[in-house]
Amino acid sequence: MRFTDQFLDEIRQRLPITQVVGEHVLWDKRKSQPGKGDMWACCPFHGEKSPSFHADDRKGIYHCFGCGAHGDHFRFLTEKTGMSFPEAVERLAAMAGVPMPARDERQEKRERVARGLYDVMELAANYFEAALAHNIGARARGYLFERGVSAGAQTRFRIGYAPDSRNGLKEHLAANGVSSEQMAEAGLVVAGDDIAVPYDRFRNRVMFPILDMRGRVIAFGGRALSADVPAKYLNSPETPLFHKRSTLYNGQTARQAAQDGKPLVVVEGYLDVIAAVTAGFEGALAPLGTAMTEEHLQLLWRISDTPILCFDGDAAGQRAAERVAGLVLPHLKPGKTVRLATLPEGQDPDDLIRNEGPRGFAEVLERARSLSDVIWSIETGGMVPETPEARAALEARLRDRANSIADTSVRRHYAQAFEEQLRAFLAPPRNERWQSSQGRRGGAQGRPHYGRAGGASPRVVISESLRNSLTRRPTEASAREAVILLSLVNHPDLVNERFESLATLDFDSASGRDILASILDIVMRFPEISASDLDDALRGHGHSTALDRMRQMLARQGVWQVSSEIAARDAETGLNHALALHNKKVQLNKELKAAEAALGQDPSAETFERLRDIKNQITTVDGTEALIEGFGSLSGRATRSF
């Protein structure tokens, strides 16, 4: 009896290999990590005194570094116990609680047909590869060269070319004994009752073979070289071998990369995958001709607990991210989630890597956001609702989101996290409570103050650029950001005095944003913390390298007032000036975007002059230094600084 791949995979997934092997070996307690399914023992296949036999639940394999024995659950039983393969399957199915399938003669016939189709698809792949290397493939090679696909990448991904002929592939397959029925069943020709003579499905296209998890060709994707065809990309139809809702391009290579500890990254198309893999991101893969499906998600989770999903930075990309977030949420399991990364607007991974190199794409992946963070941003939109009704609606939406999760444990933790975030999100900031109390004592107006002075607009809690993640920002903090951050680190009292304004500060650099968030979190929990303790806590959060770089940079530039030894009043003066310059530039950048949009709609001399004036102001801000008489005198310095 032949067993389907799906049936065998289900046994492997349900049954830890350490459980199978553990019935025949004694695990070494010093090297093994039971909680991680990472177990070591003396090899059961050859005599040894020190453990060199390793079983790994994550990969589902065993390997002996002494004798080279290697395999999965089934091979272990057949080689260790002498069972036949069907006997091993029956034994393991019972251990895993998987019922044995009844014999299905029709299924067995379909599997025999499929085995023949694998040979047909391999013949087609060889034909397309040969056509690309031939003179007839010159235009296709030129297209690949323009897209940055090297000859090595072409060979690695078995890229080919389908000649502009209705019968080229059909005649080649027929010459190799392939029947018309097999060609049609493999999706290589277009046939039907209303078609007198079947013809090649793929014509004048660059061909990308699609492989299954065993490395066998099961389908093709073709990119048109002519602009007047209805479909720029054309995939194979559904066949006994190919089901696009449960297939991922480059899945086999990505699975091995994930097992080697590399991130699993989901991008959109063939060329994005190829560019990413060529740049060193071998865990890149893509769905085929369809949006992300539940089948894709389960397949990804078999490979990695936390795949990263990449989306374009434009409006369509953000809508796709929202759709996928809603798709994934109900299926979360303990330890199984996703992260979402947003590409710079107007660039896909292929463009980004060609323009900025691997580092540019790596930074996008480093900024990937957790699913809970994305859901929160979707529902809040970055604004605090003003009315009780709007706040109740937000609470209801978040509750519905959490309740959509099937797993009880994950659902409870999401509900708790949303409740805590909501409480902090809707609570008046500390200065608002102070203003209200002043009003009750007859001072300032006795109502909470949101947004700008005198206004009643909602309080913005995250910046538009952070919320949409449309632009790529620098990783390292600028000198001005470093002055602000180190002033706060060396004088934590300055944080308490301006907590709310710091919470809305929008830094350009990733490291600056991360350090500022950590400072606010630590000082909120420990308001009386000392400078040395704050520095130690930040280093405990992994910010040592960034803090040291900032200190070195400012020391080289002669910026002295961020030292922990300077007087508090001088530190406050320097901080206030740095914040004023930073906020001025942030405001000018917003005005610059508005002016550029206005110029596009009204290219008049007046709008152009406004744009030029804003650019000049930005340049002035970047070059401005504090000109404060006597600044630093309390710290032993009477000259002007910063």
C-alpha positions in Angstrom: 0.0 0.0 0.0 1.3 3.5 -0.9 0.9 6.3 1.6 0.3 9.9 0.6 2.8 12.6 1.4 0.1 14.4 3.4 -0.5 11.4 5.6 3.2 10.8 6.3 3.7 14.6 7.0 0.8 14.5 9.5 2.6 11.7 11.4 5.9 13.6 11.4 4.2 16.8 12.6 2.2 15.2 15.4 5.0 12.9 16.7 8.3 14.4 18.1 11.2 12.4 16.7 12.7 12.5 20.2 9.8 10.4 21.4 10.4 7.8 18.7 14.2 7.6 19.2 13.8 7.9 23.0 12.4 4.4 23.2 15.8 3.1 22.1 18.4 5.4 23.6 19.3 7.1 27.0 19.5 10.8 26.6 22.6 12.6 27.8 21.3 15.0 30.5 24.3 17.4 30.2 24.0 18.2 26.5 20.3 17.7 25.9 17.6 20.5 26.1 14.3 18.7 26.5 12.2 21.9 26.4 13.6 22.7 22.9 13.5 19.2 21.6 17.3 19.2 21.2 18.5 15.8 22.5 21.8 14.0 22.5 22.7 10.3 23.1 25.3 7.7 22.3 24.5 6.4 18.8 22.3 3.3 18.7 23.9 2.3 15.4 27.5 2.1 16.4 29.4 1.8 19.7 30.7 5.0 21.3 31.4 6.3 24.7 30.6 10.0 24.2 27.2 11.2 22.8 27.5 12.2 19.1 23.9 11.2 18.1 21.5 14.1 17.8 17.7 14.2 17.5 16.0 17.5 16.7 12.2 17.9 17.0 12.2 21.2 15.1 13.7 19.6 12.0 12.2 16.2 12.6 15.5 14.4 11.9 18.2 12.5 13.7 21.9 12.6 12.8 25.0 10.9 14.1 28.2 12.9 13.8 30.2 9.7 14.3 28.9 7.2 11.8 26.8 9.5 9.7 23.4 7.8 10.3 20.7 10.2 9.3 17.0 10.1 8.7 13.4 10.7 9.9 10.9 8.8 12.1 10.3 6.1 9.5 13.9 5.5 8.6 14.9 5.2 12.3 12.4 2.4 12.9 13.2 0.5 9.7 17.0 0.7 10.3 16.9 0.2 14.1 14.2 -2.5 14.4 14.2 -4.1 10.9 10.6 -3.3 10.3 9.3 -2.9 6.8 8.2 0.6 5.8 4.5 -0.2 6.0 5.0 -1.7 9.5 6.9 1.4 10.6 4.1 3.6 9.3 1.5 1.6 11.1 3.5 1.7 14.4 4.1 5.4 14.2 0.5 6.2 13.1 -0.7 4.5 16.3 1.8 6.4 18.4 0.7 9.7 16.8 -3.0 8.9 17.0 -3.5 9.2 13.2 -5.9 6.6 11.7 -4.5 4.5 9.0 -6.1 5.3 5.6 -8.4 2.9 3.9 -7.1 1.6 0.6 -8.4 3.8 -2.2 -7.8 2.4 -5.6 -8.8 5.6 -7.3 -6.3 7.6 -5.2 -3.6 5.0 -6.0 -4.4 5.4 -9.7 -4.1 9.2 -9.4 -0.7 8.8 -7.7 0.5 6.6 -10.5 -0.6 9.3 -13.0 1.1 12.0 -10.9 4.4 10.0 -10.9 4.3 10.0 -14.7 3.6 13.8 -14.8 6.7 14.6 -12.8 8.7 13.2 -15.7 6.7 15.2 -18.1 7.3 18.4 -16.2 11.1 17.7 -16.0 11.2 17.3 -19.7 9.4 20.7 -20.1 11.8 22.4 -17.7 14.8 21.0 -19.7 13.3 22.3 -22.9 12.8 25.8 -21.5 16.3 25.9 -20.1 17.8 24.9 -23.4 15.7 27.5 -25.3 17.0 30.3 -22.9 20.6 29.3 -23.7 20.0 29.1 -27.4 20.0 32.1 -29.8 16.3 32.1 -29.7 16.4 33.1 -26.0 18.6 36.2 -26.6 15.7 38.6 -25.8 14.8 36.7 -22.6 18.4 36.8 -21.5 18.5 40.5 -22.1 15.4 41.0 -20.0 16.9 39.0 -17.1 20.1 41.0 -17.4 18.1 44.2 -17.1 16.4 42.9 -14.0 19.8 42.0 -12.4 19.3 38.2 -12.6 22.8 36.8 -13.0 23.7 33.7 -15.0 24.4 31.9 -11.7 20.9 32.8 -10.5 19.4 31.7 -13.8 21.0 28.3 -13.3 20.2 28.1 -9.6 16.5 28.7 -10.2 16.4 26.8 -13.5 15.0 29.8 -15.4 14.1 29.2 -19.0 12.3 30.6 -22.1 9.2 29.5 -23.9 9.7 30.2 -27.6 7.0 32.2 -29.5 5.6 29.0 -31.0 2.2 27.3 -30.8 3.8 23.8 -31.1 7.4 24.0 -30.0 7.0 22.3 -26.6 4.2 20.0 -27.8 6.4 18.6 -30.5 9.4 18.2 -28.2 7.3 16.3 -25.6 5.6 14.1 -28.3 9.1 13.2 -29.6 9.9 12.0 -26.1 6.8 9.7 -25.8 4.5 12.1 -23.9 0.8 11.6 -24.9 -1.5 14.5 -25.6 -3.5 13.6 -22.5 -0.4 13.9 -20.3 0.4 17.3 -21.8 -3.0 18.6 -21.1 -3.2 17.0 -17.6 0.2 18.7 -16.8 -1.2 22.1 -17.9 1.4 22.5 -20.6 -1.0 22.7 -23.5 -4.4 24.3 -23.9 -6.9 21.7 -24.9 -10.6 21.1 -24.8 -13.7 20.1 -26.8 -13.9 23.4 -28.5 -10.2 23.5 -29.5 -9.5 21.5 -32.6 -5.7 21.4 -32.2 -4.1 21.8 -28.7 -1.4 24.4 -28.5 1.4 25.4 -26.1 0.1 27.3 -23.1 3.3 29.3 -22.6 4.6 31.3 -25.6 7.3 34.1 -25.7 7.7 34.1 -21.9 10.5 33.9 -19.4 9.8 30.7 -17.5 10.2 30.1 -13.8 9.8 26.5 -12.7 7.8 26.0 -9.5 9.1 23.1 -7.3 7.5 21.2 -4.5 9.1 20.6 -1.1 11.0 17.6 -2.6 12.5 19.7 -5.4 10.3 18.3 -8.2 9.0 20.6 -10.9 5.2 20.7 -10.5 4.3 23.9 -12.4 5.6 27.0 -14.2 5.2 30.7 -14.1 5.7 32.7 -17.3 6.5 36.4 -17.6 5.5 37.8 -21.0 8.0 39.6 -23.1 5.4 41.3 -25.3 3.4 44.3 -24.0 0.2 43.4 -25.9 -0.7 40.1 -24.1 -3.6 40.0 -21.7 -1.6 38.6 -18.8 1.9 39.8 -17.9 2.3 36.8 -15.6 0.8 33.4 -16.4 0.9 30.4 -14.1 0.1 26.8 -14.8 -3.5 25.8 -14.1 -4.6 23.5 -11.3 -3.3 20.0 -12.0 -2.9 16.8 -10.1 0.6 18.1 -9.1 -0.1 21.8 -8.6 -2.5 23.5 -6.2 -1.6 27.2 -6.1 -3.4 27.9 -2.8 -1.0 25.5 -1.0 2.2 26.1 -3.0 5.0 28.5 -2.3 7.7 29.5 -4.8 11.2 28.6 -3.5 9.6 26.7 -0.6 12.1 23.9 -0.5 15.2 26.2 -0.3 13.4 28.5 2.2 12.6 25.5 4.5 16.3 24.5 4.6 17.3 28.1 5.3 14.8 28.4 8.1 16.2 25.2 9.6 19.6 26.8 9.5 18.3 29.7 11.5 17.7 32.2 8.8 14.5 34.3 8.7 11.6 33.1 6.6 10.5 36.1 4.5 7.4 36.2 2.3 7.5 38.5 -0.7 5.3 39.0 -3.7 6.8 37.6 -6.9 9.5 35.4 -8.6 12.0 38.2 -9.1 11.6 39.5 -5.6 12.5 36.0 -4.3 15.4 35.6 -6.7 16.8 39.1 -5.7 16.4 38.3 -2.0 18.0 34.9 -2.2 20.9 36.2 -4.3 21.5 38.9 -1.7 21.7 36.3 1.0 18.1 36.1 2.3 17.7 32.4 1.4 14.5 32.1 3.4 12.6 34.2 0.9 9.5 32.7 -0.8 6.3 33.8 -2.4 2.7 32.7 -3.0 1.7 32.0 -6.6 -0.8 34.1 -8.4 -3.1 34.5 -5.4 -3.2 36.4 -2.1 -2.1 34.8 1.1 -4.4 31.9 2.1 -5.0 29.8 5.2 -3.2 26.9 3.4 -0.2 29.2 2.8 -0.2 30.2 6.5 -0.2 26.6 7.8 2.5 25.8 5.3 4.6 28.7 6.6 4.2 27.7 10.2 5.4 24.2 9.4 8.6 25.9 8.3 9.0 28.7 10.9 7.2 29.8 14.0 7.4 33.5 13.1 7.6 34.2 9.3 8.0 37.8 8.2 5.4 39.1 5.6 6.5 42.0 3.4 4.1 44.5 2.0 4.4 47.5 -0.3 4.4 50.9 1.4 1.6 52.3 -0.8 -2.1 52.3 0.1 -2.7 49.0 -1.7 0.1 47.4 0.2 -1.3 48.7 3.5 -4.8 47.3 2.6 -3.2 43.9 1.9 -1.4 44.0 5.2 -4.7 44.7 7.0 -6.4 41.8 5.1 -3.6 39.4 6.0 -3.6 40.5 9.7 -7.3 39.7 9.8 -6.6 36.3 8.1 -3.9 35.3 10.5 -5.4 36.4 13.8 -8.0 33.6 14.2 -5.4 30.9 13.6 -2.7 32.0 16.1 -1.3 29.3 18.4 1.1 29.5 21.3 4.4 30.4 19.7 3.0 30.6 16.2 2.6 34.2 14.8 3.8 36.5 12.1 5.6 39.8 11.8 4.8 42.4 9.1 7.3 44.5 7.4 6.6 47.6 5.2 8.7 48.4 2.2 9.5 52.0 1.2 6.8 53.4 -1.0 7.3 52.7 -4.7 9.9 49.9 -4.2 9.6 46.1 -4.1 12.4 43.9 -2.6 14.0 43.6 -6.1 14.2 47.4 -6.5 15.3 48.0 -2.9 18.1 45.5 -3.1 19.4 46.8 -6.4 19.3 50.4 -5.2 20.5 50.1 -1.6 22.0 46.6 -1.4 21.3 43.8 1.1 21.5 46.2 4.0 18.5 48.2 2.8 16.3 45.1 2.8 17.8 43.9 6.1 16.7 47.2 7.7 13.2 46.7 6.5 13.1 43.2 8.0 14.6 44.5 11.3 11.7 47.0 11.6 9.0 44.4 11.1 6.2 44.8 13.5 4.4 42.2 15.7 0.9 41.2 14.7 -0.6 42.7 17.9 1.1 46.0 17.1 -0.3 46.0 13.6 -3.9 45.2 14.8 -3.6 47.9 17.4 -2.6 50.5 14.8 -5.3 49.4 12.4 -8.0 49.9 15.0 -6.8 53.1 16.6 -5.5 54.8 13.5 -3.0 56.6 15.7 -5.7 58.9 17.2 -7.4 59.0 20.6 -11.2 59.0 20.1 -12.8 62.1 21.6 -16.3 61.0 22.6 -17.3 58.2 25.0 -19.2 56.5 22.2 -16.1 56.4 20.0 -14.0 55.0 22.8 -16.6 52.4 23.5 -16.6 51.5 19.8 -12.8 51.1 19.8 -13.0 48.9 22.9 -15.6 46.7 21.2 -13.5 46.4 18.0 -10.5 45.3 20.0 -12.6 42.8 22.0 -14.0 41.4 18.8 -10.4 41.0 17.4 -9.3 39.1 20.5 -12.4 36.9 20.5 -11.8 35.9 16.9 -8.7 33.9 18.0 -9.6 30.2 18.3 -6.9 29.2 20.8 -8.0 29.9 24.3 -4.6 30.8 25.7 -3.6 33.2 23.0 -7.1 34.7 23.0 -6.8 35.4 26.7 -3.4 37.0 26.4 -4.5 39.2 23.4 -7.6 40.4 25.4 -5.4 41.2 28.4 -2.8 43.0 26.2 -5.5 45.1 24.4 -7.1 46.0 27.7 -3.9 47.2 29.2 -3.0 49.2 26.1 -6.5 50.7 25.9 -6.3 51.8 29.6 -3.0 53.6 29.0 -4.1 54.9 25.6 -7.3 56.6 26.9 -5.9 57.8 30.2 -5.2 61.6 30.3 -1.5 62.4 30.3 0.0 63.6 33.5 0.1 67.2 32.5 -3.6 67.1 31.6 -4.5 65.8 35.0 -2.4 68.6 36.5 -4.2 71.2 34.3 -7.5 69.8 35.4 -6.6 70.1 39.1 -5.3 73.6 38.5 -8.7 74.4 37.0 -10.5 73.1 40.0 -8.4 75.4 42.2 -9.4 78.3 40.0 -6.3 78.4 37.8 -6.2 77.2 34.2 -9.3 75.9 32.4 -10.7 72.9 34.2 -10.9 70.5 31.2 -8.4 68.1 29.7 -6.3 69.5 27.0 -5.7 67.5 23.9 -3.5 68.5 20.9 -2.6 72.1 20.3 -3.3 74.9 22.8 -6.8 76.1 22.7 -7.9 73.3 20.3 -10.1 70.3 20.8 -8.6 68.0 18.1 -7.8 64.4 19.0 -4.4 63.7 20.5 -2.0 62.1 18.0 -0.2 59.3 19.7 1.9 57.9 16.9 3.3 59.8 13.9 1.8 59.3 10.5 5.2 58.1 9.1 5.6 55.6 11.9 2.0 54.4 11.5 2.2 53.8 7.8 6.0 53.0 7.7 6.2 54.3 4.2 9.7 55.7 4.2 13.0 54.1 5.2 14.7 55.9 8.0 18.4 55.9 9.1 19.4 53.3 11.6 21.9 55.4 13.6 20.9 58.4 15.7 22.0 61.9 14.4 24.0 64.3 16.5 20.9 66.2 17.6 19.1 63.0 18.5 22.2 61.9 20.5 22.2 65.2 22.4 18.6 64.8 23.4 18.9 61.1 24.4 22.2 61.5 26.4 20.8 64.6 28.2 17.9 62.4 29.3 20.1 59.5 30.3 22.5 61.7 32.4 19.6 63.7 34.0 16.5 61.5 34.4 14.7 64.3 36.2 14.4 66.0 32.8 12.3 63.1 31.6 9.7 63.4 34.4 9.4 67.2 33.7 8.5 66.7 30.0 7.2 63.2 29.8 4.2 63.8 27.5 6.1 65.9 25.0 8.9 63.3 24.8 6.3 60.5 24.3 5.2 62.2 21.0 8.7 63.0 19.8 9.3 61.6 16.3 12.9 60.6 15.7 14.3 59.6 12.3 16.6 56.8 13.4 15.5 53.3 14.5 18.0 53.2 17.4 16.9 56.7 18.6 13.3 55.6 18.7 14.1 52.4 20.5 16.3 54.1 23.1 13.7 56.8 23.7 10.9 54.2 24.2 13.1 52.4 26.7 13.9 55.6 28.6 10.2 56.5 28.9 9.3 53.0 29.9 12.0 52.7 32.6 11.4 56.2 34.1 7.7 55.7 34.1 8.2 52.6 36.3 11.0 54.1 38.4 10.5 57.9 38.6 13.4 58.3 41.1 15.9 56.4 39.1 19.5 57.7 39.1 21.6 58.4 36.0 23.9 55.4 36.6 21.0 53.1 37.2 19.2 54.3 34.1 22.3 53.8 32.0 22.6 50.2 33.4 19.0 49.5 32.6 19.3 50.7 29.1 22.4 48.5 28.5 20.4 45.6 29.9 17.8 46.3 27.2 20.5 45.9 24.6 21.4 49.5 23.9 25.1 49.4 24.9 26.5 49.7 21.4 24.2 52.6 20.3 24.9 54.6 23.5 28.6 54.2 23.2 28.5 55.3 19.5 26.5 58.4 20.4 29.0 59.4 23.1 31.9 58.8 20.8 30.3 60.8 18.0 29.5 63.8 20.3 33.0 63.7 21.8 34.5 63.9 18.3 32.3 66.9 17.6 33.2 68.7 20.9 29.7 68.6 22.3 30.4 68.7 26.0 27.1 69.4 27.7 25.8 65.9 27.6 28.3 64.7 30.2 26.8 63.5 33.4 29.0 65.9 35.4 27.6 69.1 34.0 25.2 71.3 36.0 21.5 70.4 35.7 20.5 73.9 34.5 23.1 73.8 31.7 21.9 70.3 30.8 18.3 71.5 30.7 19.3 74.6 28.6 21.1 72.4 26.0 18.2 69.9 25.9 15.6 72.6 25.4 17.5 74.1 22.5 18.1 70.7 20.9 14.3 69.9 21.2 13.4 73.2 19.7 15.6 72.7 16.7 14.4 69.1 16.3 10.7 70.1 16.5 11.3 73.0 14.1 12.8 70.6 11.5 10.0 68.1 12.0 7.4 70.8 11.4 9.3 72.2 8.4 9.4 68.7 6.8 5.7 68.5 7.1 5.3 71.9 5.5 7.7 70.7 2.8 5.5 67.8 1.9 2.5 70.0 1.8 4.3 72.5 -0.4 5.5 69.8 -2.8 1.9 68.6 -3.1 0.7 72.2 -3.7 3.3 72.7 -6.4 2.2 69.6 -8.2 -1.4 71.0 -8.3 -0.5 74.7 -8.9 3.0 75.1 -10.5 2.9 78.9 -10.0 5.8 81.2 -9.1 4.2 81.7 -5.6 4.1 78.0 -4.7 7.6 77.5 -6.1 8.9 80.3 -3.9 7.1 78.8 -0.9 8.8 75.5 -1.5 12.2 77.1 -1.9 11.7 79.1 1.3 11.0 76.0 3.3 14.0 74.2 2.0 16.2 77.2 3.0 14.7 77.1 6.5 15.5 73.4 6.8 19.1 74.1 5.8 19.3 76.9 8.3 17.9 74.7 11.1 20.5 71.9 10.3 23.3 74.5 10.6 22.0 76.3 13.6 24.0 76.2 16.9 22.9 77.5 20.2 24.0 81.2 20.7 23.2 81.6 24.3 25.4 84.0 26.3 27.1 82.3 29.2 25.7 78.9 28.3 27.6 76.3 30.3 29.0 78.8 32.9 27.6 76.8 35.8 29.6 73.8 34.6 32.8 75.7 34.3 32.5 76.8 30.7 31.7 80.4 29.8 31.9 80.1 26.0 29.0 79.4 23.6 28.3 75.7 22.7 26.1 73.3 20.7 
